């Protein structure tokens, strides 16, 4: 998973640096892509934390929490 993420980030960086755009346009693209990536990562992290909470409750012998 981390290799895929790293490859995506490196590919994005190379694509932006090699694209024929002005500096202002490139910075705007980088900002948009960074925000989109941050939202995706936050979603993955949130889902993983929820999974860990449910798993911990099952290990303790408690019933899983219904959302």
CHARMM-style PDB file with segment names, atoms N, HN, CA, C and O in Angstrom:
ATOM      1  N   UNK     1       0.838  -1.201   0.000  1.00  0.00      PROA
ATOM      2  CA  UNK     1       0.000   0.000   0.000  1.00  0.00      PROA
ATOM      3  C   UNK     1       0.874   1.252   0.000  1.00  0.00      PROA
ATOM      4  O   UNK     1       0.596   2.199  -0.735  1.00  0.00      PROA
ATOM      5  N   UNK     2       1.923   1.264   0.815  1.00  0.00      PROA
ATOM      6  HN  UNK     2       2.148   0.495   1.412  1.00  0.00      PROA
ATOM      7  CA  UNK     2       2.764   2.457   0.881  1.00  0.00      PROA
ATOM      8  C   UNK     2       3.535   2.669  -0.421  1.00  0.00      PROA
ATOM      9  O   UNK     2       3.799   3.805  -0.816  1.00  0.00      PROA
ATOM     10  N   UNK     3       3.896   1.566  -1.087  1.00  0.00      PROA
ATOM     11  HN  UNK     3       3.682   0.643  -0.766  1.00  0.00      PROA
ATOM     12  CA  UNK     3       4.595   1.695  -2.368  1.00  0.00      PROA
ATOM     13  C   UNK     3       3.707   2.329  -3.422  1.00  0.00      PROA
ATOM     14  O   UNK     3       4.164   3.129  -4.239  1.00  0.00      PROA
ATOM     15  N   UNK     4       2.441   1.967  -3.393  1.00  0.00      PROA
ATOM     16  HN  UNK     4       2.070   1.318  -2.729  1.00  0.00      PROA
ATOM     17  CA  UNK     4       1.485   2.535  -4.335  1.00  0.00      PROA
ATOM     18  C   UNK     4       1.314   4.034  -4.083  1.00  0.00      PROA
ATOM     19  O   UNK     4       1.284   4.836  -5.016  1.00  0.00      PROA
ATOM     20  N   UNK     5       1.204   4.388  -2.824  1.00  0.00      PROA
ATOM     21  HN  UNK     5       1.228   3.736  -2.066  1.00  0.00      PROA
ATOM     22  CA  UNK     5       1.048   5.794  -2.462  1.00  0.00      PROA
ATOM     23  C   UNK     5       2.286   6.602  -2.862  1.00  0.00      PROA
ATOM     24  O   UNK     5       2.173   7.687  -3.432  1.00  0.00      PROA
ATOM     25  N   UNK     6       3.457   6.062  -2.558  1.00  0.00      PROA
ATOM     26  HN  UNK     6       3.549   5.181  -2.095  1.00  0.00      PROA
ATOM     27  CA  UNK     6       4.702   6.745  -2.909  1.00  0.00      PROA
ATOM     28  C   UNK     6       4.829   6.908  -4.424  1.00  0.00      PROA
ATOM     29  O   UNK     6       5.225   7.969  -4.907  1.00  0.00      PROA
ATOM     30  N   UNK     7       4.491   5.857  -5.170  1.00  0.00      PROA
ATOM     31  HN  UNK     7       4.168   4.996  -4.777  1.00  0.00      PROA
ATOM     32  CA  UNK     7       4.541   5.934  -6.631  1.00  0.00      PROA
ATOM     33  C   UNK     7       3.592   6.978  -7.177  1.00  0.00      PROA
ATOM     34  O   UNK     7       3.922   7.700  -8.118  1.00  0.00      PROA
ATOM     35  N   UNK     8       2.405   7.056  -6.580  1.00  0.00      PROA
ATOM     36  HN  UNK     8       2.138   6.469  -5.816  1.00  0.00      PROA
ATOM     37  CA  UNK     8       1.434   8.061  -7.013  1.00  0.00      PROA
ATOM     38  C   UNK     8       1.922   9.472  -6.764  1.00  0.00      PROA
ATOM     39  O   UNK     8       1.776  10.348  -7.617  1.00  0.00      PROA
ATOM     40  N   UNK     9       2.501   9.692  -5.598  1.00  0.00      PROA
ATOM     41  HN  UNK     9       2.621   8.980  -4.906  1.00  0.00      PROA
ATOM     42  CA  UNK     9       3.010  11.030  -5.257  1.00  0.00      PROA
ATOM     43  C   UNK     9       4.159  11.409  -6.175  1.00  0.00      PROA
ATOM     44  O   UNK     9       4.214  12.537  -6.665  1.00  0.00      PROA
ATOM     45  N   UNK    10       5.081  10.479  -6.415  1.00  0.00      PROA
ATOM     46  HN  UNK    10       5.037   9.562  -6.017  1.00  0.00      PROA
ATOM     47  CA  UNK    10       6.212  10.771  -7.306  1.00  0.00      PROA
ATOM     48  C   UNK    10       5.748  11.013  -8.741  1.00  0.00      PROA
ATOM     49  O   UNK    10       6.259  11.905  -9.419  1.00  0.00      PROA
ATOM     50  N   UNK    11       4.791  10.228  -9.198  1.00  0.00      PROA
ATOM     51  HN  UNK    11       4.376   9.504  -8.647  1.00  0.00      PROA
ATOM     52  CA  UNK    11       4.258  10.420 -10.548  1.00  0.00      PROA
ATOM     53  C   UNK    11       3.556  11.758 -10.689  1.00  0.00      PROA
ATOM     54  O   UNK    11       3.692  12.441 -11.704  1.00  0.00      PROA
ATOM     55  N   UNK    12       2.805  12.125  -9.663  1.00  0.00      PROA
ATOM     56  HN  UNK    12       2.694  11.570  -8.838  1.00  0.00      PROA
ATOM     57  CA  UNK    12       2.119  13.415  -9.671  1.00  0.00      PROA
ATOM     58  C   UNK    12       3.136  14.558  -9.728  1.00  0.00      PROA
ATOM     59  O   UNK    12       2.984  15.505 -10.500  1.00  0.00      PROA
ATOM     60  N   UNK    13       4.160  14.451  -8.909  1.00  0.00      PROA
ATOM     61  HN  UNK    13       4.284  13.682  -8.282  1.00  0.00      PROA
ATOM     62  CA  UNK    13       5.189  15.497  -8.888  1.00  0.00      PROA
ATOM     63  C   UNK    13       5.889  15.628 -10.232  1.00  0.00      PROA
ATOM     64  O   UNK    13       6.095  16.737 -10.725  1.00  0.00      PROA
ATOM     65  N   UNK    14       6.251  14.501 -10.821  1.00  0.00      PROA
ATOM     66  HN  UNK    14       6.083  13.601 -10.421  1.00  0.00      PROA
ATOM     67  CA  UNK    14       6.923  14.533 -12.123  1.00  0.00      PROA
ATOM     68  C   UNK    14       6.001  15.110 -13.194  1.00  0.00      PROA
ATOM     69  O   UNK    14       6.431  15.905 -14.029  1.00  0.00      PROA
ATOM     70  N   UNK    15       4.751  14.711 -13.163  1.00  0.00      PROA
ATOM     71  HN  UNK    15       4.402  14.065 -12.484  1.00  0.00      PROA
ATOM     72  CA  UNK    15       3.791  15.219 -14.151  1.00  0.00      PROA
ATOM     73  C   UNK    15       3.602  16.716 -14.044  1.00  0.00      PROA
ATOM     74  O   UNK    15       3.526  17.412 -15.057  1.00  0.00      PROA
ATOM     75  N   UNK    16       3.526  17.214 -12.825  1.00  0.00      PROA
ATOM     76  HN  UNK    16       3.588  16.648 -12.003  1.00  0.00      PROA
ATOM     77  CA  UNK    16       3.343  18.656 -12.645  1.00  0.00      PROA
ATOM     78  C   UNK    16       4.580  19.445 -13.049  1.00  0.00      PROA
ATOM     79  O   UNK    16       4.471  20.531 -13.619  1.00  0.00      PROA
ATOM     80  N   UNK    17       5.750  18.902 -12.757  1.00  0.00      PROA
ATOM     81  HN  UNK    17       5.838  18.020 -12.294  1.00  0.00      PROA
ATOM     82  CA  UNK    17       6.980  19.612 -13.103  1.00  0.00      PROA
ATOM     83  C   UNK    17       7.245  19.614 -14.605  1.00  0.00      PROA
ATOM     84  O   UNK    17       7.849  20.551 -15.127  1.00  0.00      PROA
ATOM     85  N   UNK    18       6.806  18.592 -15.289  1.00  0.00      PROA
ATOM     86  HN  UNK    18       6.315  17.830 -14.865  1.00  0.00      PROA
ATOM     87  CA  UNK    18       7.064  18.496 -16.727  1.00  0.00      PROA
ATOM     88  C   UNK    18       5.939  19.078 -17.588  1.00  0.00      PROA
ATOM     89  O   UNK    18       6.098  19.222 -18.800  1.00  0.00      PROA
ATOM     90  N   UNK    19       4.823  19.407 -16.974  1.00  0.00      PROA
ATOM     91  HN  UNK    19       4.694  19.289 -15.990  1.00  0.00      PROA
ATOM     92  CA  UNK    19       3.689  19.944 -17.724  1.00  0.00      PROA
ATOM     93  C   UNK    19       3.953  21.401 -18.123  1.00  0.00      PROA
ATOM     94  O   UNK    19       4.535  22.160 -17.347  1.00  0.00      PROA
ATOM     95  N   UNK    20       3.532  21.785 -19.314  1.00  0.00      PROA
ATOM     96  HN  UNK    20       3.059  21.169 -19.943  1.00  0.00      PROA
ATOM     97  CA  UNK    20       3.741  23.164 -19.760  1.00  0.00      PROA
ATOM     98  C   UNK    20       2.681  24.115 -19.171  1.00  0.00      PROA
ATOM     99  O   UNK    20       1.696  24.443 -19.833  1.00  0.00      PROA
ATOM    100  N   UNK    21       2.895  24.544 -17.940  1.00  0.00      PROA
ATOM    101  HN  UNK    21       3.695  24.278 -17.403  1.00  0.00      PROA
ATOM    102  CA  UNK    21       1.986  25.470 -17.276  1.00  0.00      PROA
ATOM    103  C   UNK    21       2.803  26.597 -16.642  1.00  0.00      PROA
ATOM    104  O   UNK    21       4.006  26.466 -16.416  1.00  0.00      PROA
ATOM    105  N   UNK    22       2.119  27.698 -16.364  1.00  0.00      PROA
ATOM    106  HN  UNK    22       1.142  27.804 -16.548  1.00  0.00      PROA
ATOM    107  CA  UNK    22       2.793  28.786 -15.667  1.00  0.00      PROA
ATOM    108  C   UNK    22       2.987  28.394 -14.207  1.00  0.00      PROA
ATOM    109  O   UNK    22       2.366  27.445 -13.729  1.00  0.00      PROA
ATOM    110  N   UNK    23       3.830  29.108 -13.514  1.00  0.00      PROA
ATOM    111  HN  UNK    23       4.335  29.879 -13.903  1.00  0.00      PROA
ATOM    112  CA  UNK    23       4.074  28.840 -12.101  1.00  0.00      PROA
ATOM    113  C   UNK    23       2.812  28.955 -11.268  1.00  0.00      PROA
ATOM    114  O   UNK    23       2.568  28.144 -10.375  1.00  0.00      PROA
ATOM    115  N   UNK    24       2.013  29.967 -11.566  1.00  0.00      PROA
ATOM    116  HN  UNK    24       2.211  30.626 -12.292  1.00  0.00      PROA
ATOM    117  CA  UNK    24       0.773  30.186 -10.822  1.00  0.00      PROA
ATOM    118  C   UNK    24      -0.187  29.010 -11.023  1.00  0.00      PROA
ATOM    119  O   UNK    24      -0.787  28.522 -10.066  1.00  0.00      PROA
ATOM    120  N   UNK    25      -0.326  28.563 -12.264  1.00  0.00      PROA
ATOM    121  HN  UNK    25       0.162  28.959 -13.042  1.00  0.00      PROA
ATOM    122  CA  UNK    25      -1.213  27.435 -12.560  1.00  0.00      PROA
ATOM    123  C   UNK    25      -0.709  26.159 -11.879  1.00  0.00      PROA
ATOM    124  O   UNK    25      -1.497  25.385 -11.335  1.00  0.00      PROA
ATOM    125  N   UNK    26       0.598  25.949 -11.914  1.00  0.00      PROA
ATOM    126  HN  UNK    26       1.238  26.577 -12.356  1.00  0.00      PROA
ATOM    127  CA  UNK    26       1.180  24.754 -11.301  1.00  0.00      PROA
ATOM    128  C   UNK    26       0.957  24.754  -9.798  1.00  0.00      PROA
ATOM    129  O   UNK    26       0.609  23.720  -9.229  1.00  0.00      PROA
ATOM    130  N   UNK    27       1.150  25.892  -9.145  1.00  0.00      PROA
ATOM    131  HN  UNK    27       1.433  26.732  -9.607  1.00  0.00      PROA
ATOM    132  CA  UNK    27       0.928  25.978  -7.696  1.00  0.00      PROA
ATOM    133  C   UNK    27      -0.533  25.713  -7.359  1.00  0.00      PROA
ATOM    134  O   UNK    27      -0.836  25.070  -6.354  1.00  0.00      PROA
ATOM    135  N   UNK    28      -1.433  26.205  -8.193  1.00  0.00      PROA
ATOM    136  HN  UNK    28      -1.187  26.728  -9.009  1.00  0.00      PROA
ATOM    137  CA  UNK    28      -2.854  25.980  -7.973  1.00  0.00      PROA
ATOM    138  C   UNK    28      -3.181  24.490  -8.091  1.00  0.00      PROA
ATOM    139  O   UNK    28      -3.931  23.950  -7.278  1.00  0.00      PROA
ATOM    140  N   UNK    29      -2.614  23.827  -9.107  1.00  0.00      PROA
ATOM    141  HN  UNK    29      -2.005  24.265  -9.768  1.00  0.00      PROA
ATOM    142  CA  UNK    29      -2.823  22.393  -9.292  1.00  0.00      PROA
ATOM    143  C   UNK    29      -2.279  21.613  -8.100  1.00  0.00      PROA
ATOM    144  O   UNK    29      -2.937  20.702  -7.598  1.00  0.00      PROA
ATOM    145  N   UNK    30      -1.089  21.967  -7.651  1.00  0.00      PROA
ATOM    146  HN  UNK    30      -0.554  22.707  -8.059  1.00  0.00      PROA
ATOM    147  CA  UNK    30      -0.482  21.280  -6.513  1.00  0.00      PROA
ATOM    148  C   UNK    30      -1.357  21.438  -5.278  1.00  0.00      PROA
ATOM    149  O   UNK    30      -1.558  20.477  -4.536  1.00  0.00      PROA
ATOM    150  N   UNK    31      -1.870  22.622  -5.053  1.00  0.00      PROA
ATOM    151  HN  UNK    31      -1.706  23.403  -5.656  1.00  0.00      PROA
ATOM    152  CA  UNK    31      -2.737  22.865  -3.905  1.00  0.00      PROA
ATOM    153  C   UNK    31      -3.995  22.014  -3.947  1.00  0.00      PROA
ATOM    154  O   UNK    31      -4.383  21.420  -2.940  1.00  0.00      PROA
ATOM    155  N   UNK    32      -4.634  21.954  -5.112  1.00  0.00      PROA
ATOM    156  HN  UNK    32      -4.319  22.436  -5.929  1.00  0.00      PROA
ATOM    157  CA  UNK    32      -5.859  21.161  -5.254  1.00  0.00      PROA
ATOM    158  C   UNK    32      -5.579  19.672  -5.046  1.00  0.00      PROA
ATOM    159  O   UNK    32      -6.315  18.983  -4.339  1.00  0.00      PROA
ATOM    160  N   UNK    33      -4.514  19.191  -5.669  1.00  0.00      PROA
ATOM    161  HN  UNK    33      -3.916  19.750  -6.243  1.00  0.00      PROA
ATOM    162  CA  UNK    33      -4.176  17.767  -5.555  1.00  0.00      PROA
ATOM    163  C   UNK    33      -3.793  17.416  -4.117  1.00  0.00      PROA
ATOM    164  O   UNK    33      -4.129  16.335  -3.632  1.00  0.00      PROA
ATOM    165  N   UNK    34      -3.098  18.316  -3.439  1.00  0.00      PROA
ATOM    166  HN  UNK    34      -2.825  19.194  -3.833  1.00  0.00      PROA
ATOM    167  CA  UNK    34      -2.696  18.073  -2.052  1.00  0.00      PROA
ATOM    168  C   UNK    34      -3.912  17.979  -1.142  1.00  0.00      PROA
ATOM    169  O   UNK    34      -3.973  17.104  -0.279  1.00  0.00      PROA
ATOM    170  N   UNK    35      -4.873  18.867  -1.325  1.00  0.00      PROA
ATOM    171  HN  UNK    35      -4.823  19.578  -2.026  1.00  0.00      PROA
ATOM    172  CA  UNK    35      -6.089  18.835  -0.507  1.00  0.00      PROA
ATOM    173  C   UNK    35      -6.875  17.550  -0.760  1.00  0.00      PROA
ATOM    174  O   UNK    35      -7.395  16.938   0.173  1.00  0.00      PROA
ATOM    175  N   UNK    36      -6.955  17.149  -2.026  1.00  0.00      PROA
ATOM    176  HN  UNK    36      -6.532  17.646  -2.784  1.00  0.00      PROA
ATOM    177  CA  UNK    36      -7.680  15.928  -2.377  1.00  0.00      PROA
ATOM    178  C   UNK    36      -7.008  14.706  -1.743  1.00  0.00      PROA
ATOM    179  O   UNK    36      -7.685  13.831  -1.203  1.00  0.00      PROA
ATOM    180  N   UNK    37      -5.680  14.651  -1.811  1.00  0.00      PROA
ATOM    181  HN  UNK    37      -5.130  15.361  -2.250  1.00  0.00      PROA
ATOM    182  CA  UNK    37      -4.934  13.553  -1.227  1.00  0.00      PROA
ATOM    183  C   UNK    37      -5.097  13.535   0.290  1.00  0.00      PROA
ATOM    184  O   UNK    37      -5.248  12.466   0.881  1.00  0.00      PROA
ATOM    185  N   UNK    38      -5.068  14.706   0.926  1.00  0.00      PROA
ATOM    186  HN  UNK    38      -4.946  15.575   0.446  1.00  0.00      PROA
ATOM    187  CA  UNK    38      -5.228  14.785   2.377  1.00  0.00      PROA
ATOM    188  C   UNK    38      -6.601  14.270   2.805  1.00  0.00      PROA
ATOM    189  O   UNK    38      -6.715  13.573   3.813  1.00  0.00      PROA
ATOM    190  N   UNK    39      -7.643  14.611   2.043  1.00  0.00      PROA
ATOM    191  HN  UNK    39      -7.550  15.178   1.224  1.00  0.00      PROA
ATOM    192  CA  UNK    39      -8.989  14.115   2.369  1.00  0.00      PROA
ATOM    193  C   UNK    39      -9.066  12.599   2.235  1.00  0.00      PROA
ATOM    194  O   UNK    39      -9.681  11.932   3.067  1.00  0.00      PROA
ATOM    195  N   UNK    40      -8.443  12.050   1.188  1.00  0.00      PROA
ATOM    196  HN  UNK    40      -7.943  12.591   0.512  1.00  0.00      PROA
ATOM    197  CA  UNK    40      -8.437  10.599   0.996  1.00  0.00      PROA
ATOM    198  C   UNK    40      -7.716   9.908   2.146  1.00  0.00      PROA
ATOM    199  O   UNK    40      -8.213   8.926   2.698  1.00  0.00      PROA
ATOM    200  N   UNK    41      -6.553  10.420   2.500  1.00  0.00      PROA
ATOM    201  HN  UNK    41      -6.150  11.217   2.052  1.00  0.00      PROA
ATOM    202  CA  UNK    41      -5.784   9.817   3.582  1.00  0.00      PROA
ATOM    203  C   UNK    41      -6.537   9.892   4.901  1.00  0.00      PROA
ATOM    204  O   UNK    41      -6.507   8.943   5.685  1.00  0.00      PROA
ATOM    205  N   UNK    42      -7.205  11.000   5.154  1.00  0.00      PROA
ATOM    206  HN  UNK    42      -7.229  11.770   4.517  1.00  0.00      PROA
ATOM    207  CA  UNK    42      -7.978  11.146   6.386  1.00  0.00      PROA
ATOM    208  C   UNK    42      -9.092  10.105   6.427  1.00  0.00      PROA
ATOM    209  O   UNK    42      -9.389   9.557   7.489  1.00  0.00      PROA
ATOM    210  N   UNK    43      -9.702   9.832   5.296  1.00  0.00      PROA
ATOM    211  HN  UNK    43      -9.461  10.277   4.434  1.00  0.00      PROA
ATOM    212  CA  UNK    43     -10.741   8.810   5.229  1.00  0.00      PROA
ATOM    213  C   UNK    43     -10.196   7.425   5.508  1.00  0.00      PROA
ATOM    214  O   UNK    43     -10.825   6.644   6.222  1.00  0.00      PROA
ATOM    215  N   UNK    44      -9.029   7.108   4.953  1.00  0.00      PROA
ATOM    216  HN  UNK    44      -8.518   7.743   4.373  1.00  0.00      PROA
ATOM    217  CA  UNK    44      -8.418   5.809   5.201  1.00  0.00      PROA
ATOM    218  C   UNK    44      -8.039   5.656   6.671  1.00  0.00      PROA
ATOM    219  O   UNK    44      -8.266   4.608   7.276  1.00  0.00      PROA
ATOM    220  N   UNK    45      -7.464   6.704   7.232  1.00  0.00      PROA
ATOM    221  HN  UNK    45      -7.280   7.556   6.741  1.00  0.00      PROA
ATOM    222  CA  UNK    45      -7.037   6.651   8.630  1.00  0.00      PROA
ATOM    223  C   UNK    45      -8.244   6.515   9.545  1.00  0.00      PROA
ATOM    224  O   UNK    45      -8.203   5.747  10.506  1.00  0.00      PROA
ATOM    225  N   UNK    46      -9.309   7.242   9.266  1.00  0.00      PROA
ATOM    226  HN  UNK    46      -9.342   7.866   8.485  1.00  0.00      PROA
ATOM    227  CA  UNK    46     -10.526   7.149  10.068  1.00  0.00      PROA
ATOM    228  C   UNK    46     -11.130   5.762  10.014  1.00  0.00      PROA
ATOM    229  O   UNK    46     -11.575   5.245  11.039  1.00  0.00      PROA
ATOM    230  N   UNK    47     -11.155   5.150   8.842  1.00  0.00      PROA
ATOM    231  HN  UNK    47     -10.793   5.571   8.010  1.00  0.00      PROA
ATOM    232  CA  UNK    47     -11.710   3.805   8.694  1.00  0.00      PROA
ATOM    233  C   UNK    47     -10.856   2.789   9.451  1.00  0.00      PROA
ATOM    234  O   UNK    47     -11.386   1.864  10.067  1.00  0.00      PROA
ATOM    235  N   UNK    48      -9.558   2.958   9.406  1.00  0.00      PROA
ATOM    236  HN  UNK    48      -9.127   3.709   8.906  1.00  0.00      PROA
ATOM    237  CA  UNK    48      -8.659   2.039  10.107  1.00  0.00      PROA
ATOM    238  C   UNK    48      -8.844   2.160  11.618  1.00  0.00      PROA
ATOM    239  O   UNK    48      -8.838   1.150  12.322  1.00  0.00      PROA
ATOM    240  N   UNK    49      -9.005   3.366  12.117  1.00  0.00      PROA
ATOM    241  HN  UNK    49      -9.009   4.186  11.545  1.00  0.00      PROA
ATOM    242  CA  UNK    49      -9.209   3.568  13.552  1.00  0.00      PROA
ATOM    243  C   UNK    49     -10.521   2.951  14.008  1.00  0.00      PROA
ATOM    244  O   UNK    49     -10.577   2.358  15.085  1.00  0.00      PROA
ATOM    245  N   UNK    50     -11.578   3.076  13.210  1.00  0.00      PROA
ATOM    246  HN  UNK    50     -11.532   3.558  12.335  1.00  0.00      PROA
ATOM    247  CA  UNK    50     -12.856   2.460  13.553  1.00  0.00      PROA
ATOM    248  C   UNK    50     -12.724   0.939  13.602  1.00  0.00      PROA
ATOM    249  O   UNK    50     -13.265   0.289  14.496  1.00  0.00      PROA
ATOM    250  N   UNK    51     -12.008   0.388  12.645  1.00  0.00      PROA
ATOM    251  HN  UNK    51     -11.568   0.916  11.919  1.00  0.00      PROA
ATOM    252  CA  UNK    51     -11.791  -1.058  12.618  1.00  0.00      PROA
ATOM    253  C   UNK    51     -11.058  -1.511  13.875  1.00  0.00      PROA
ATOM    254  O   UNK    51     -11.415  -2.526  14.473  1.00  0.00      PROA
ATOM    255  N   UNK    52     -10.038  -0.763  14.275  1.00  0.00      PROA
ATOM    256  HN  UNK    52      -9.749   0.061  13.790  1.00  0.00      PROA
ATOM    257  CA  UNK    52      -9.278  -1.109  15.478  1.00  0.00      PROA
ATOM    258  C   UNK    52     -10.153  -1.038  16.729  1.00  0.00      PROA
ATOM    259  O   UNK    52     -10.008  -1.872  17.623  1.00  0.00      PROA
ATOM    260  N   UNK    53     -11.057  -0.058  16.811  1.00  0.00      PROA
ATOM    261  HN  UNK    53     -11.174   0.619  16.085  1.00  0.00      PROA
ATOM    262  CA  UNK    53     -11.956   0.048  17.961  1.00  0.00      PROA
ATOM    263  C   UNK    53     -12.856  -1.177  18.056  1.00  0.00      PROA
ATOM    264  O   UNK    53     -13.012  -1.755  19.131  1.00  0.00      PROA
ATOM    265  N   UNK    54     -13.448  -1.573  16.931  1.00  0.00      PROA
ATOM    266  HN  UNK    54     -13.321  -1.103  16.057  1.00  0.00      PROA
ATOM    267  CA  UNK    54     -14.346  -2.726  16.917  1.00  0.00      PROA
ATOM    268  C   UNK    54     -13.570  -3.990  17.252  1.00  0.00      PROA
ATOM    269  O   UNK    54     -14.055  -4.827  18.013  1.00  0.00      PROA
ATOM    270  N   UNK    55     -12.375  -4.140  16.698  1.00  0.00      PROA
ATOM    271  HN  UNK    55     -11.981  -3.460  16.080  1.00  0.00      PROA
ATOM    272  CA  UNK    55     -11.554  -5.319  16.971  1.00  0.00      PROA
ATOM    273  C   UNK    55     -11.196  -5.399  18.447  1.00  0.00      PROA
ATOM    274  O   UNK    55     -11.221  -6.483  19.030  1.00  0.00      PROA
ATOM    275  N   UNK    56     -10.865  -4.269  19.059  1.00  0.00      PROA
ATOM    276  HN  UNK    56     -10.845  -3.388  18.585  1.00  0.00      PROA
ATOM    277  CA  UNK    56     -10.516  -4.244  20.477  1.00  0.00      PROA
ATOM    278  C   UNK    56     -11.712  -4.658  21.326  1.00  0.00      PROA
ATOM    279  O   UNK    56     -11.546  -5.383  22.306  1.00  0.00      PROA
ATOM    280  N   UNK    57     -12.895  -4.217  20.974  1.00  0.00      PROA
ATOM    281  HN  UNK    57     -13.029  -3.628  20.177  1.00  0.00      PROA
ATOM    282  CA  UNK    57     -14.099  -4.582  21.733  1.00  0.00      PROA
ATOM    283  C   UNK    57     -14.372  -6.069  21.613  1.00  0.00      PROA
ATOM    284  O   UNK    57     -14.794  -6.695  22.585  1.00  0.00      PROA
ATOM    285  N   UNK    58     -14.143  -6.642  20.452  1.00  0.00      PROA
ATOM    286  HN  UNK    58     -13.800  -6.133  19.663  1.00  0.00      PROA
ATOM    287  CA  UNK    58     -14.368  -8.077  20.277  1.00  0.00      PROA
ATOM    288  C   UNK    58     -13.357  -8.872  21.103  1.00  0.00      PROA
ATOM    289  O   UNK    58     -13.701  -9.911  21.667  1.00  0.00      PROA
ATOM    290  N   UNK    59     -12.124  -8.397  21.178  1.00  0.00      PROA
ATOM    291  HN  UNK    59     -11.845  -7.553  20.720  1.00  0.00      PROA
ATOM    292  CA  UNK    59     -11.102  -9.077  21.970  1.00  0.00      PROA
ATOM    293  C   UNK    59     -11.443  -9.040  23.446  1.00  0.00      PROA
ATOM    294  O   UNK    59     -11.126  -9.974  24.183  1.00  0.00      PROA
ATOM    295  N   UNK    60     -12.094  -7.957  23.888  1.00  0.00      PROA
ATOM    296  HN  UNK    60     -12.352  -7.199  23.290  1.00  0.00      PROA
ATOM    297  CA  UNK    60     -12.484  -7.816  25.283  1.00  0.00      PROA
ATOM    298  C   UNK    60     -13.741  -8.613  25.604  1.00  0.00      PROA
ATOM    299  O   UNK    60     -14.138  -8.687  26.767  1.00  0.00      PROA
ATOM    300  N   UNK    61     -14.364  -9.200  24.615  1.00  0.00      PROA
ATOM    301  HN  UNK    61     -14.041  -9.140  23.671  1.00  0.00      PROA
ATOM    302  CA  UNK    61     -15.568  -9.979  24.817  1.00  0.00      PROA
ATOM    303  C   UNK    61     -16.839  -9.142  24.761  1.00  0.00      PROA
ATOM    304  O   UNK    61     -17.921  -9.630  25.090  1.00  0.00      PROA
ATOM    305  N   UNK    62     -16.717  -7.916  24.355  1.00  0.00      PROA
ATOM    306  HN  UNK    62     -15.838  -7.520  24.087  1.00  0.00      PROA
ATOM    307  CA  UNK    62     -17.885  -7.042  24.245  1.00  0.00      PROA
ATOM    308  C   UNK    62     -18.436  -7.136  22.825  1.00  0.00      PROA
ATOM    309  O   UNK    62     -17.710  -7.449  21.882  1.00  0.00      PROA
ATOM    310  N   UNK    63     -19.710  -6.863  22.692  1.00  0.00      PROA
ATOM    311  HN  UNK    63     -20.300  -6.608  23.458  1.00  0.00      PROA
ATOM    312  CA  UNK    63     -20.356  -6.885  21.382  1.00  0.00      PROA
ATOM    313  C   UNK    63     -19.887  -5.708  20.542  1.00  0.00      PROA
ATOM    314  O   UNK    63     -19.595  -4.646  21.093  1.00  0.00      PROA
ATOM    315  N   UNK    64     -19.808  -5.864  19.229  1.00  0.00      PROA
ATOM    316  HN  UNK    64     -20.045  -6.727  18.782  1.00  0.00      PROA
ATOM    317  CA  UNK    64     -19.401  -4.747  18.373  1.00  0.00      PROA
ATOM    318  C   UNK    64     -20.428  -3.615  18.416  1.00  0.00      PROA
ATOM    319  O   UNK    64     -21.621  -3.842  18.613  1.00  0.00      PROA
ATOM    320  N   UNK    65     -19.944  -2.425  18.232  1.00  0.00      PROA
ATOM    321  HN  UNK    65     -18.974  -2.241  18.072  1.00  0.00      PROA
ATOM    322  CA  UNK    65     -20.790  -1.231  18.256  1.00  0.00      PROA
ATOM    323  C   UNK    65     -21.455  -1.061  16.907  1.00  0.00      PROA
ATOM    324  O   UNK    65     -20.785  -1.117  15.877  1.00  0.00      PROA
ATOM    325  N   UNK    66     -22.755  -0.856  16.896  1.00  0.00      PROA
ATOM    326  HN  UNK    66     -23.300  -0.810  17.733  1.00  0.00      PROA
ATOM    327  CA  UNK    66     -23.484  -0.614  15.655  1.00  0.00      PROA
ATOM    328  C   UNK    66     -23.486   0.888  15.367  1.00  0.00      PROA
ATOM    329  O   UNK    66     -23.783   1.696  16.247  1.00  0.00      PROA
ATOM    330  N   UNK    67     -23.161   1.243  14.154  1.00  0.00      PROA
ATOM    331  HN  UNK    67     -22.920   0.586  13.439  1.00  0.00      PROA
ATOM    332  CA  UNK    67     -23.119   2.660  13.781  1.00  0.00      PROA
ATOM    333  C   UNK    67     -24.449   3.107  13.237  1.00  0.00      PROA
ATOM    334  OT1 UNK    67     -24.606   4.271  12.870  1.00  0.00      PROA
TER     335      UNK     67
END
